[in-house]
Amino acid sequence: MKLASLNQGRDGVLLVVSRDLRHAVAVPGIAATLQAALDDWADLQAPLQAVYQRLNAGLVAEAFAFEQSACASPLPRAYHWADGSAYVNHIELVRKARGAEMPESFWTEPLIYQGGSDSFSPPHGPILAADEAWGIDLEAEVAVITDDVPMGVSPSDAAAHIQLLLLVNDVSLRNLIPAELAKGFGFYQSKPSSSFSPVAVTPDELGASWADGKVQLPLVSQINGRLFGQPNAGVDMTFNFPTLLAHAAKTRVLGAGSIIGSGTVSNYDRSAGSSCLAETRMLETIEHGKATTPFLKFGDRVRIEMFDAEGQSIFGAIDQRVERYEP
């Protein structure tokens, strides 16, 4: 099943979207918003799935053309958004670039931070920043959305609480990060609003590409129409999504609609490219002694997308232009 939110009101209008992303229908008789559907997922998943099957068969008279540009992020705001760093080779690279050793514990316990979730950017809305000097960077990731998750859940049990998957652009302001982390209290100003793919999908939509709690497909990023990276999200993922979910729920309950991100997708095979400019700059620093690739500038365009074996877009595209924020 594929779901989206029309960009109307604070929480959007829930849409069921056809598998080929060509048609959609609102379902106010089932749930007005995606959050409402997740709050009662056990009872509402089946009727939503029935609409999805009818939509794919061309049997929904109320269906209309689906426009990705008219969408908010599937959850325009969420009760909980936490981002992991599941690709430890990426962390290892960060440390190597500055000549620091990586603690062994990074291989056995995930890193995670809780981000702002009161307002996500639309997938085709602008990336807003007041100053290019902040070091504007994309971070292409995969994420999951949960139902209610009990505290202390095991990784094996956590898998059943993953109800939807989607893509993320977890925008980072790289030049603000060092001073924030030096205070020992984590990210805040350096992590502005994230954006998510127009469509969220149930794991069964991925077929065999959803395996071992990972999405086993390349995540494709473009900058200004040119391929930037296509690392495989299932390769070199040290901590799978059930493990990330269990880690996040160790000391708290996670409410329905919680979003857990993978962190920047990264492969040891560097020929696949990168999912963030910081990684490219780190590789340049290691090889040449300095970084030469610039961060994003006003007017740059970022596109993030994932395709199935037939070349069909699964989640739709995050397609954003970097713009100067004007109060």
N, C-alpha and C positions, 0 to 999 in steps of 0.2 A: 504494500500500500504506500502511496505517496501523498503527502499532506503539505499544505502551504498556508500562509496567512496574507490575505489582501491587506494592503497598507491603509487601513481605515481605523481611526480610534487608537487608543493607547495599546490595546492588546490584539488588534487586527481582527479579521473575519476569517474563520476557518474555511479552507477549501480542500476538497478531495481532488487530486490531480491525476490525469491519466498517465499510464506507464510511459508513453512517448512524449509527455510534457506538452501536448498540443491542446488539451481540453481540461476544464475544471468545472466544479459545481460547488456552490455554498451549501452547507448542511445545517441550517439553523434549527431544524427539528431534532437534530442529534446533539450538536454542541455548537455554541456560537463562536468559541475560540479554541485554539489548540490547548491552552492551559485547562480549560473546562473539560476537554476530552481526556486529558491526562489525569485530572483529578478523579475521574470515574472510568479509568481505562479498562478495567476488567469487564465492565458492562457495555462500554461504548465501542470497543475495538471491533466487535462482530458486526454491528450495524454499519460502521464506517467501511469495513471491508466489503460488505454487500454492495454499498454504493460504488466503491472502487471497481468491483467486478462488472457491474452494470455500465459504468462509465467506459471501461475498456471495450465493452461489447457494443458501444454506441447506442445504448438503450436509455440514456438520461436526456429527456427532452429539454431540461433546464440548463444543460451544459453550454458553456461559452468558451471562446478562444482564451487559452491561458497565456498571460503576458508576465514574464518574469520581472520586467521593470515595474510592474504594479504591486509587487510583493514587498512586505516587510520581512525581516528575518522571521523564520517560522514561529519562534517565540520572540515577539518584539521587546519584551522585557521578561525576566525570569527571576524566580525566588533565589536561585543559586546557580552560579557559574564559577567553576574551578578548572584550572588548566594545569595539566601535568607536564612532565618532560620525559616522555617514554622512550625517546631515542637517545640513549646514553652516549652513543658515538658523537652526537652533536655537542653534548656537554663536555666530553673529552676534548673535542676540537677547540672549544672556547678556552679551556684551561691551557691547552698546549700553545695556543696563540700568544698567551701572556706568560708562558714559561712556568706555569703552576701545575703541581701534581693534583690528580683527582682522587679524592677519598674513595677507598674501596666500598664504603657503604652505599655509594651512588649506584652500584650494580645490584644491590639487594633491596633497596627501599626507594620508592619513587619520590621525586621532587614534585611539589604541587603548590600553587598559589590560588587564592580566591580573588576573582576579578569583579569589577563593577558590572552589575547586571540590570540596573534600573532602566537602561535605555540602550538597546543595540542599534547599530546603523543598518538601514536597508541594504540588501545585497547589491543593488544598483545605485545606491546613494553615494555621495562623496565621502572620501577620507578627509576630514577637516583637521587642520592644524594651523596655529597662528604663526609659526616660524619654521622655515626649512632647516634652520640650524639645530632644531631638536633631534634631527636624525631619523626621519620618517621611514619605517620599514614595514614590509608585509611579513606575515607569518602564516603560511598555508598549513592547515591542520585538518584532522578529522575529529569529530566529537560524537558523543552519544547523549541521548535524553532518556531519563529514567522515569519509572513510576515511583511509588513510595519505597524507600530502601531502609531496612532496619539497621540500627547501630550494631556494629560488630559483625556484619555479614561476612561470610567467607568468600573468597574469589569464585569457588565453584557455584555457590548459591547466587552470587552477584550477577552472573550472566543472565539469569531469568528476569532481572529487573531492567535490562537494556531494551527499550521499546522502540527507539528511533535512532537513526544515524543521520549526520549532516556534515557539511564542510564549514570551515572557519577561516576567516582572516583575522587573526589576533594581532592587530596593529600594535607596533612598539615604537616608542620614541627613544632610540638607542642612546642618544647623547645625554638624556636625562637619567638613565638607569644607574650609572656608576655612583653619582652623588646620593641617590636614594638608597641604594643597597649599602653604601658606606655607613648610613645611619643605623643599620642593623634591624630595620623594621619593614623591609619588603617594598614591592612595587606599589605605586599609586599614580602619581602624575605621569609616569612613563608608560602607563597602560590606559590609553583612551578607549572609547567604545569599540568593541569588536563587531564584526558582521558575520552573518551566516548565510549559507546557500539558500536560494529561494525555496527549495524543497527539502523536506526531511522524509526519510524512507524507513520502513520497517526492515529488520535484518533479512527477512526472507527474500526481499527484492534483489539482494546481491547474490543469491544462489551460493555456488561453491566459493565465490569470492569473499564471503563472510566465513572465516575459518579460524579456529583457535582464538576467538575473541579479537580478531584483527580484520581489517579490510585489506584484502590481498590484491590491490590494484594501484597503478601509478596515480599520483596526484599532480595534475598538470598546472603549472603557473606560467603566465605570460606577463611581460612588462612592455608596454607600448607595442603590442602586437607581435613581439618576438618571444620565442620559447625561452623561459628562464630555468625551469627545472621540471622533472617528472620522476622523482624518486618514488619507489613502491612503498605504500603505507604499511604493508605487511612484512616488509623486510627490515631487519635490524631494529624492530620494535621490542625493546628489552622487556617492557611491562605491557601486557595486553589490557584491554578495557576492563574485564572483570577484576584484574589486579588493581588497576587505578581506582575503580569504584570501591572495592573493599578498603583500600587505603584511605579514601576520602571519608568513608563511613565508620572508621575505626572508633571515633569518639562522639559521633552525632548521627542522628537520623537525617536522611536526605529526603526532602519532600518531593512529591510528584512534580515533574518539570525541571528537575535539576539537570544541568548540562555539565558534562565532564569532557575536557579536551585532551588530545593526545600530546600536545606540544608540537613543535616544528618537525615535520616529517623529514627524515634525513637518512641517507644510505652511505655505507662505507664506499660503495662504488660511486665515486665522484663524477663519473661520466654521465650519471643521471641528472646532474645539476643539483640545485639547492631549492629550498622552500622559503628562504629569507636572505636578504642582502648581507646580513651580519655574517652568515656562514661563508658566503663568497669572499667577503673581506678578510675573514680569518684565514681562509686558505691562501689568499694572496699574501698575507702577512707572514705566514709560515714559509711560503716558497720564495718570496721576493723581499721580505723584510718590511714591507708596508702595504697598506690597502690602497687600491686605486679605483675600485668601483664605488661610485657615489651612492648615497641613500636617495630616496625618492624626492623628486622636485614637484612643485606645483605644476599641474598640467599632465603629469605622468598618469598612465592608466594601468591598472592591475586587473588581471583576470585569473580566476582559480576555478578549476573544473575537474571532474572525474568521469571517465567513460567506461562502458562495459565492453565485453569482447567484440561486440558488433559495432562499436564506435558511437553508441547512443549515450548522450549525456544522462547521467543518473540523477543528479541533484540540481540540475541547472547550473548556472554560472554566477559566481561572485564577480561582478564587473564594476570597478570603481575608479573614479578619477580623483587624484589628489588636488584639493582646493584649499586656498587660504581661508581661514575662519575670520569672518568679519562680524563683530558683535552687533 
